[in-house]
Amino acid sequence: MKIKDFNNLRPSDRIEHKHYGHCAVQKFIPDFGPVIQPLTHEGKMKLYHHSAYKGGRYGMPLLENSYRMCQPSAAPYLPIQTCRICGCTDLDCTMCIAITGHPCHWVAPDLCSRCAPNSPIS
């Protein structure tokens, strides 16, 4: 990604991060860079493992200050999934983590694993 494009990222833009894959831009902090959130479980787990020793938690966003780590996303824009029962999203499943101790995943387009009928917690 060119520095000019990197500095023009805005909330809801999608990028491909070299380590965390498909990500959404939450906001852009001038003179620093975009605050990004991985959109896949694999990306969230990588970020969690990279930041856990610094007190990070699952689902925590990342301030990315290197334009070399990002590429424009080739994936089509998709709305952020939201669970119809608990309201968790691709960007925030802290309630599910608080209840189950681990992140949820999608079992249907609008239903997370914690709220699924056969879930041991539901």
Beta strands, then each sheet from edge to edge (+ up, - down):
strand 1: 14-17
strand 2: 21-29
strand 3: 33-38
strand 4: 62-63
strand 5: 70-72
strand 6: 106-108
strand 7: 111-112
sheet 1: 4+ 3- 2+ 1- 5+
sheet 2: 6+ 7-
end
